[in-house]
Amino acid sequence: MGIRYLKKSATLQGLVSAEDAEILLEWLKSRPGSAVNVTRCQQMHAAVLQVLLALRPRIIGQPADPWLQAVLAAPRSN
């Protein structure tokens, strides 16, 4: 399904592919303070995860995968 973009948030839905990563990156960079909802995300490509870890947008909800929950909830290391 991919990503649904709204004014101030993006919702990851179903299977989010590598092709979605660059678009998500540019969208987040152009909208500082935006959030990403991961509640409906079943699986995301590692490239999408890297975008989220690099930019650290506000995450809404929790994905079903416990490992992904832990990675997204981990505090930033400086």
N, CA, C and O atoms as a MOPAC input file, in Angstrom:
PM7 MOZYME 1SCF
protein

 N      0.80900 1    -1.19300 1     0.00000 1
 C      0.00000 1     0.00000 1     0.00000 1
 C      0.84900 1     1.25100 1     0.00000 1
 O      0.55600 1     2.18600 1    -0.74500 1
 N      1.89700 1     1.30000 1     0.81600 1
 C      2.80500 1     2.42800 1     0.76200 1
 C      2.56500 1     3.47700 1     1.82000 1
 O      2.35900 1     3.17300 1     2.99500 1
 N      2.59700 1     4.72700 1     1.37500 1
 C      2.51800 1     5.84600 1     2.30500 1
 C      1.41900 1     6.80200 1     1.86400 1
 O      1.29700 1     7.12500 1     0.68200 1
 N      0.63000 1     7.24300 1     2.81500 1
 C     -0.40900 1     8.24300 1     2.57700 1
 C      0.06700 1     9.53900 1     3.21300 1
 O      0.33300 1     9.59000 1     4.41300 1
 N      0.17200 1    10.58600 1     2.40200 1
 C      0.68100 1    11.87100 1     2.87100 1
 C     -0.46600 1    12.84300 1     3.13700 1
 O     -1.35300 1    13.02600 1     2.30400 1
 N     -0.42700 1    13.45900 1     4.31300 1
 C     -1.36400 1    14.50600 1     4.68500 1
 C     -0.56600 1    15.78900 1     4.90300 1
 O      0.63200 1    15.81500 1     4.62000 1
 N     -1.19100 1    16.84300 1     5.39300 1
 C     -0.47000 1    18.10500 1     5.57600 1
 C      0.65900 1    18.00000 1     6.59000 1
 O      1.77000 1    18.46700 1     6.34000 1
 N      0.37300 1    17.37900 1     7.74900 1
 C      1.36600 1    17.36800 1     8.83100 1
 C      1.77400 1    15.97700 1     9.27500 1
 O      2.47800 1    15.82200 1    10.27300 1
 N      1.33700 1    14.96200 1     8.53900 1
 C      1.74400 1    13.60000 1     8.89400 1
 C      1.72200 1    12.70300 1     7.66900 1
 O      1.04000 1    12.96600 1     6.67900 1
 N      2.48500 1    11.64900 1     7.77700 1
 C      2.50300 1    10.60300 1     6.75400 1
 C      2.13100 1     9.30400 1     7.45000 1
 O      2.59900 1     9.02700 1     8.55400 1
 N      1.28600 1     8.50900 1     6.80000 1
 C      0.86500 1     7.24200 1     7.37500 1
 C      1.43400 1     6.09800 1     6.56100 1
 O      1.14900 1     5.97100 1     5.37000 1
 N      2.24100 1     5.26300 1     7.20800 1
 C      2.79000 1     4.07800 1     6.54900 1
 C      1.75200 1     2.97900 1     6.64800 1
 O      1.28400 1     2.65000 1     7.73800 1
 N      1.39000 1     2.40400 1     5.48900 1
 C      0.31500 1     1.42300 1     5.43400 1
 C      0.77900 1     0.16000 1     4.73400 1
 O      1.40100 1     0.21800 1     3.67300 1
 N      0.47400 1    -0.97800 1     5.33100 1
 C      0.78100 1    -2.25800 1     4.69400 1
 C      2.27000 1    -2.45900 1     4.50600 1
 O      3.04900 1    -2.33300 1     5.45100 1
 N      2.66400 1    -2.77400 1     3.27600 1
 C      4.06500 1    -3.00500 1     2.94200 1
 C      4.64700 1    -1.73000 1     2.34500 1
 O      4.18100 1    -1.25400 1     1.31000 1
 N      5.66100 1    -1.18100 1     2.99700 1
 C      6.28600 1     0.06000 1     2.54400 1
 C      7.61800 1    -0.30900 1     1.89600 1
 O      8.50600 1    -0.85100 1     2.55400 1
 N      7.75200 1    -0.01700 1     0.61300 1
 C      8.89400 1    -0.49600 1    -0.17600 1
 C     10.05600 1     0.48600 1    -0.20100 1
 O      9.95200 1     1.61600 1     0.27500 1
 N     11.15000 1     0.03000 1    -0.76200 1
 C     12.34700 1     0.85800 1    -0.90500 1
 C     12.06600 1     2.08600 1    -1.76600 1
 O     12.65200 1     3.14700 1    -1.54900 1
 N     11.17800 1     1.94500 1    -2.73500 1
 C     10.84800 1     3.06100 1    -3.61600 1
 C     10.21100 1     4.21600 1    -2.85200 1
 O     10.27200 1     5.36100 1    -3.29900 1
 N      9.60100 1     3.92700 1    -1.70600 1
 C      8.96100 1     4.96000 1    -0.89100 1
 C      9.96600 1     5.76600 1    -0.07500 1
 O      9.63900 1     6.86200 1     0.38100 1
 N     11.15600 1     5.26300 1     0.11600 1
 C     12.13000 1     5.88600 1     1.02000 1
 C     12.53800 1     7.28800 1     0.57800 1
 O     12.53900 1     8.21100 1     1.39200 1
 N     12.88100 1     7.46200 1    -0.68100 1
 C     13.35600 1     8.76900 1    -1.13700 1
 C     12.24400 1     9.81900 1    -1.08800 1
 O     12.48700 1    10.97300 1    -0.73300 1
 N     11.04200 1     9.41600 1    -1.44000 1
 C      9.91200 1    10.34800 1    -1.38800 1
 C      9.63700 1    10.74700 1     0.05500 1
 O      9.40000 1    11.92100 1     0.34200 1
 N      9.66800 1     9.77500 1     0.96400 1
 C      9.46300 1    10.06400 1     2.38500 1
 C     10.55800 1    11.00100 1     2.89800 1
 O     10.27000 1    11.94400 1     3.63500 1
 N     11.78500 1    10.75100 1     2.52000 1
 C     12.90300 1    11.59400 1     2.93300 1
 C     12.67200 1    13.04500 1     2.51800 1
 O     12.79000 1    13.95200 1     3.34200 1
 N     12.34800 1    13.26700 1     1.26100 1
 C     12.12800 1    14.62600 1     0.77300 1
 C     10.91300 1    15.26800 1     1.43300 1
 O     10.93900 1    16.45500 1     1.75800 1
 N      9.85000 1    14.49200 1     1.63100 1
 C      8.65000 1    15.01200 1     2.27600 1
 C      8.96200 1    15.45900 1     3.70100 1
 O      8.55600 1    16.54800 1     4.10700 1
 N      9.67600 1    14.63700 1     4.46200 1
 C     10.01100 1    14.99000 1     5.84300 1
 C     10.94800 1    16.19200 1     5.90500 1
 O     10.80300 1    17.04500 1     6.78100 1
 N     11.89600 1    16.26600 1     4.99600 1
 C     12.82900 1    17.39900 1     4.98300 1
 C     12.11300 1    18.70500 1     4.66900 1
 O     12.50300 1    19.76300 1     5.16200 1
 N     11.07400 1    18.63700 1     3.85500 1
 C     10.35800 1    19.85900 1     3.47400 1
 C      9.29600 1    20.25700 1     4.49400 1
 O      8.69900 1    21.32800 1     4.38500 1
 N      9.06000 1    19.40200 1     5.48200 1
 C      8.03500 1    19.66500 1     6.49900 1
 C      8.57500 1    19.38400 1     7.90100 1
 O      8.18800 1    18.39200 1     8.52100 1
 N      9.45100 1    20.23100 1     8.40200 1
 C      9.98000 1    20.02100 1     9.75200 1
 C      8.84100 1    19.95500 1    10.77300 1
 O      7.86600 1    20.70100 1    10.68400 1
 N      8.98100 1    19.06800 1    11.72200 1
 C      7.97600 1    18.92100 1    12.76400 1
 C      6.83700 1    17.98200 1    12.40500 1
 O      5.93400 1    17.76400 1    13.21200 1
 N      6.87300 1    17.42600 1    11.20400 1
 C      5.82200 1    16.47900 1    10.80200 1
 C      5.98800 1    15.15400 1    11.52400 1
 O      7.05100 1    14.84400 1    12.06300 1
 N      4.91800 1    14.38700 1    11.52000 1
 C      4.90100 1    13.09700 1    12.20400 1
 C      4.71400 1    11.96600 1    11.19400 1
 O      4.28000 1    12.17600 1    10.06100 1
 N      5.05700 1    10.76600 1    11.64400 1
 C      4.85500 1     9.56400 1    10.83500 1
 C      4.07300 1     8.56600 1    11.66800 1
 O      4.49200 1     8.18500 1    12.76100 1
 N      2.93400 1     8.15000 1    11.14100 1
 C      2.08900 1     7.17200 1    11.81400 1
 C      2.46400 1     5.78500 1    11.30400 1
 O      2.39500 1     5.52200 1    10.10300 1
 N      2.85900 1     4.90300 1    12.21100 1
 C      3.29800 1     3.55500 1    11.83100 1
 C      2.32600 1     2.46400 1    12.27800 1
 O      2.62500 1     1.27600 1    12.16200 1
 N      1.16500 1     2.87000 1    12.78900 1
 C      0.19800 1     1.91500 1    13.33300 1
 C     -0.23300 1     0.87300 1    12.30700 1
 O     -0.37500 1    -0.30200 1    12.64600 1
 N     -0.44100 1     1.28200 1    11.06900 1
 C     -0.95500 1     0.37800 1    10.03500 1
 C      0.15600 1    -0.24300 1     9.18400 1
 O     -0.12000 1    -0.91100 1     8.18700 1
 N      1.40100 1    -0.02200 1     9.57700 1
 C      2.53800 1    -0.56200 1     8.82800 1
 C      2.76200 1    -2.03100 1     9.19900 1
 O      2.98000 1    -2.36300 1    10.36400 1
 N      2.70500 1    -2.89100 1     8.20200 1
 C      2.94800 1    -4.31400 1     8.42600 1
 C      4.42200 1    -4.64800 1     8.24000 1
 O      4.97700 1    -5.48200 1     8.95600 1
 N      5.04400 1    -3.99300 1     7.28000 1
 C      6.45600 1    -4.25400 1     6.99400 1
 C      7.02800 1    -3.04900 1     6.26600 1
 O      6.37400 1    -2.47500 1     5.39400 1
 N      8.26300 1    -2.66100 1     6.62700 1
 C      8.91400 1    -1.56900 1     5.91600 1
 C     10.30000 1    -1.99700 1     5.46500 1
 O     10.99600 1    -2.73500 1     6.16100 1
 N     10.68000 1    -1.53000 1     4.31200 1
 C     12.01100 1    -1.81400 1     3.78400 1
 C     13.04400 1    -1.11300 1     4.66600 1
 O     12.74700 1    -0.08400 1     5.27200 1
 N     14.23100 1    -1.65700 1     4.73800 1
 C     15.30200 1    -1.08200 1     5.56300 1
 C     15.61700 1     0.35700 1     5.16900 1
 O     16.00900 1     1.15100 1     6.02400 1
 N     15.45600 1     0.70600 1     3.91100 1
 C     15.72000 1     2.08400 1     3.47000 1
 C     14.74300 1     3.06400 1     4.12400 1
 O     15.13000 1     4.18000 1     4.47200 1
 N     13.49900 1     2.66400 1     4.29200 1
 C     12.50400 1     3.50800 1     4.95700 1
 C     12.85100 1     3.63900 1     6.44000 1
 O     12.76400 1     4.72700 1     7.00900 1
 N     13.23700 1     2.54700 1     7.05100 1
 C     13.66300 1     2.58400 1     8.45400 1
 C     14.86000 1     3.51700 1     8.62500 1
 O     14.92600 1     4.26000 1     9.60400 1
 N     15.79300 1     3.48800 1     7.69900 1
 C     16.95800 1     4.36900 1     7.77500 1
 C     16.55400 1     5.83800 1     7.71200 1
 O     17.12900 1     6.66900 1     8.41600 1
 N     15.57400 1     6.16500 1     6.88000 1
 C     15.07500 1     7.53900 1     6.81200 1
 C     14.50300 1     7.94300 1     8.16400 1
 O     14.78700 1     9.03300 1     8.66100 1
 N     13.70300 1     7.07100 1     8.75700 1
 C     13.10300 1     7.38700 1    10.05300 1
 C     14.15700 1     7.53700 1    11.14300 1
 O     14.04700 1     8.41900 1    11.99400 1
 N     15.16200 1     6.69400 1    11.12300 1
 C     16.21500 1     6.77400 1    12.14500 1
 C     17.11900 1     7.98300 1    11.94100 1
 O     17.62700 1     8.54900 1    12.90900 1
 N     17.32000 1     8.37900 1    10.69400 1
 C     18.18600 1     9.52400 1    10.41400 1
 C     17.50300 1    10.84900 1    10.75500 1
 O     18.12500 1    11.73300 1    11.34400 1
 N     16.23100 1    10.98900 1    10.39000 1
 C     15.53800 1    12.26200 1    10.59400 1
 C     14.77500 1    12.33600 1    11.90300 1
 O     14.47200 1    13.42800 1    12.38500 1
 N     14.46100 1    11.18700 1    12.48300 1
 C     13.77100 1    11.08800 1    13.77200 1
 C     12.52400 1    11.96300 1    13.85500 1
 O     12.41600 1    12.80000 1    14.75100 1
 N     11.57400 1    11.77900 1    12.92200 1
 C     10.31100 1    12.50800 1    13.05700 1
 C      9.53900 1    11.96700 1    14.26200 1
 O      9.85900 1    10.90000 1    14.78700 1
 N      8.53700 1    12.70300 1    14.68600 1
 C      7.66900 1    12.21800 1    15.76600 1
 C      6.91300 1    11.00500 1    15.22700 1
 O      6.29500 1    11.06700 1    14.16500 1
 N      6.97200 1     9.90700 1    15.97300 1
 C      6.32000 1     8.66700 1    15.56300 1
 C      4.98900 1     8.55700 1    16.29700 1
 O      4.91200 1     8.71900 1    17.51500 1
 N      3.94300 1     8.27500 1    15.52200 1
 C      2.61000 1     8.08100 1    16.08500 1
 C      2.29800 1     6.59000 1    16.03600 1
 O      2.48500 1     5.94600 1    15.00400 1
 N      1.82800 1     6.04900 1    17.13800 1
 C      1.44300 1     4.64200 1    17.19200 1
 C      2.62800 1     3.70600 1    17.26600 1
 O      3.77300 1     4.12700 1    17.42900 1
 N      2.32500 1     2.43300 1    17.14100 1
 C      3.35300 1     1.39800 1    17.17700 1
 C      3.06100 1     0.38000 1    16.08400 1
 O      1.90800 1     0.01100 1    15.86200 1
 N      4.11100 1    -0.07200 1    15.40400 1
 C      3.90400 1    -1.14600 1    14.43600 1
 C      3.66800 1    -2.46600 1    15.16300 1
 O      3.97500 1    -2.58600 1    16.34900 1
 N      3.13300 1    -3.43600 1    14.46900 1
 C      2.85200 1    -4.74200 1    15.08300 1
 C      4.12700 1    -5.50300 1    15.44600 1
 O      4.13700 1    -6.26900 1    16.41000 1
 N      5.18000 1    -5.30200 1    14.69600 1
 C      6.44100 1    -6.02800 1    14.89600 1
 C      7.15700 1    -5.52000 1    16.15600 1
 O      7.50800 1    -4.34200 1    16.21800 1
 N      7.38200 1    -6.38000 1    17.16200 1
 C      8.03400 1    -5.95300 1    18.41000 1
 C      9.44700 1    -5.40700 1    18.19800 1
 O      9.85000 1    -4.46100 1    18.87600 1
 N     10.19900 1    -5.98900 1    17.26900 1
 C     11.55600 1    -5.50600 1    17.02500 1
 C     11.51100 1    -4.09200 1    16.46400 1
 O     12.27600 1    -3.22800 1    16.89300 1
 N     10.63500 1    -3.85500 1    15.52500 1
 C     10.50400 1    -2.53500 1    14.93000 1
 C     10.02000 1    -1.51800 1    15.96700 1
 O     10.45100 1    -0.36500 1    15.94900 1
 N      9.13800 1    -1.93300 1    16.86100 1
 C      8.69600 1    -1.06200 1    17.95600 1
 C      9.89700 1    -0.60400 1    18.77700 1
 O     10.04200 1     0.57900 1    19.08600 1
 N     10.75200 1    -1.55900 1    19.12200 1
 C     11.92200 1    -1.24700 1    19.95500 1
 C     12.89200 1    -0.32200 1    19.23500 1
 O     13.42600 1     0.60900 1    19.83800 1
 N     13.12100 1    -0.56600 1    17.96800 1
 C     14.06200 1     0.26100 1    17.20300 1
 C     13.54500 1     1.69100 1    17.09300 1
 O     14.31000 1     2.63700 1    17.28200 1
 N     12.27900 1     1.86100 1    16.79500 1
 C     11.71700 1     3.19300 1    16.63800 1
 C     11.61100 1     3.93400 1    17.96600 1
 O     11.63700 1     5.16500 1    17.98800 1
 N     11.49200 1     3.20800 1    19.06400 1
 C     11.36900 1     3.82600 1    20.38300 1
 C     12.71600 1     4.11500 1    21.02900 1
 O     12.78000 1     4.84000 1    22.02200 1
 N     13.79100 1     3.55900 1    20.48200 1
 C     15.11300 1     3.73000 1    21.07500 1
 C     15.50800 1     5.21100 1    21.08000 1
 O     15.27300 1     5.92500 1    20.10500 1
 N     16.10800 1     5.66300 1    22.17900 1
 C     16.52400 1     7.06800 1    22.24600 1
 C     17.66200 1     7.33800 1    21.26000 1
 O     18.41300 1     6.43900 1    20.88200 1
 N     17.76000 1     8.58000 1    20.86800 1
 C     18.85500 1     8.99200 1    19.97200 1
 C     20.17500 1     8.87900 1    20.70200 1
 O     20.25700 1     9.11100 1    21.90800 1
 N     21.19300 1     8.52400 1    19.96600 1
 C     22.54600 1     8.57300 1    20.53500 1
 C     23.27600 1     9.73700 1    19.88100 1
 O     23.27400 1     9.87300 1    18.65800 1
 N     23.89000 1    10.56100 1    20.68900 1
 C     24.59200 1    11.74400 1    20.15100 1
 C     26.07000 1    11.52300 1    20.08200 1
 O     26.80800 1    12.41200 1    19.65600 1

